[in-house]
């Protein structure tokens, strides 16, 4: 029995670290499943290392009220070598409110070495969602303003 528990703990620890050569869709799925099921250390493995502690703290606080019931990856588009844009629809509610809401988000992913990391995530339309940054003022302009970290968004990795 102890061996089984130790193996399970080891498997969970290994699941949070991106595998060498993991493809974009695997990284996207791992991140969203981690957020959806509140496996935040797993999801944090797909954000830049310098932002992981803040991500974990924020998600832990949000999990007191925020419940994500589903997500759907709507579109994946390569924007340049080693960069991609992913559109996701989140279905969620707050325990304090109880109304189910939908929010579409646009995520920017970058390949760093052999792993893909989520470097920015913002609401595109739908309800304002806790933990999801708002779009910049010129979001309707193609190639709009660069995302900043001051509004809770993930900061771009240099």
N, C-alpha and C positions, 0 to 999 in steps of 0.2 A: 504494500500500500504506500509506504513512504517513497519507494522508488518511483511509483507512478506519479505521486505529487511532485517529486523533484523533477521528473521529466516534463511534466506539464508546466512548471515554473520556468524551466530552461527554454521550452518552446515559446512561451509567451515573451520572454526576454529577447529571444532571437528574432521574433516577429517584428519587433519595433525598429530594428536596424535595417535600412535598405540593403537588399542583396546587390552584390556587384553585378552590374549589367542589367539591372531591372529596367524593363521598358516603361514607357510613359503610361500606358493604360494600367499596368500593374500598380504603379505609384499612385495614380489617380484613385483607383479602386481602394487601395490600402488606406489612403488618407480619408476618403469619404466613409468607408466602413468604420474606421476608428472613431471619427467624429460622431457618426450616426449611433453607434453602440457604446459611446462613452469610453472607448479604449484610447484615451488621450495619449499615453506614451507611444502607442503604435502610430497614431496620426502625427505626433510630434517628430517622428523619424523622417517625415516628408517635408518639414520646414527647415530653413537654414539653421545650423547649429547655434548661432548667436541669438536666435529668437525662440529657441525651444523652451527655456524656463518661463519666459513671459507667456508663451502660448499655453503651457500647462497650467499656470496660475489662472489665466483668464478663463480657460475652458472649465477648470474646476469650479470657479465662481459661477459661471453661467449654468453649469449642470444642476444647480440648486433649483432653478425655475424653468430652464429651457429644455424642451423635449423635441428631438428631431425624429419624426416618424418615418421619413423616407427621403431619398434623393434620387435624382435621375440625371445621368450625364447626357446632355442634349447634343453637344457638338464638341469635337476635338479638331483643332486646326493648328498646323505647324505654321509659325509666323516667320521663322528664320532658322538657321542651323542651331540646334540646341535650345530652341525656345518654342513654346506652344501656348495656345489659348484654349481654355476649356470653359464651356458654358454648362452650368449645373442648375437644376431646379430643386430647391429644398422645400420639403413639407414639414411644418413644425407647429408647435404651440407652446405657450407658457402655462405652467401649472396655475399661476395666479390669475390667468385670464380664461383659459380653456377653449378659445376659438382657434380652429385650425387655419393656418395661413400658408401661403406659398410665396417664395422669393426666388428670383433668378439671380444667379451670380456669375460673374466672369472672373476666371482665375488665370493667372500667368504663371507658367511653369518654366523652369530652366534646368538644363542638364549641367551638372557639376561633376566632372569626371565621369564616373559610370552610373551616377544616380540622378534622378529627377527630383527637384525640390519646388514646392509651391512658394513663390516669392511675392505674390500679391493676390488678394481676393477681395472683390467689391460687389456690392449690390448693383444689378443692372436694371431690374424692375421688380414690381411687386412690393409686398410689405417690408418695412424696415425691420431687419432681423438683428437681434442682439449678437454681438461678436463678429458682425460682418460690416466692414467699412462702407461708407457711402461713396458713390462715384465722385470724381473731381468735378468742379463747376463746368468744365468744358467737355464733359463725357460724351456729348453728342458729336463732337468734332473728331473725325478720324485722326488717330495719333495724338490724342489730347494730352493733357498735363500728365507728367510722370507722377506715380503714386508716392506719397510720403508716408512715413511711419507715425506722424504726429496725431493722426486720427484713428489709431488702432489698427491700421493696415500692416501687413507684413512689409518690412522694408526690403527693397531690392538688394540682392547680393552682388557685391562688386566683382 
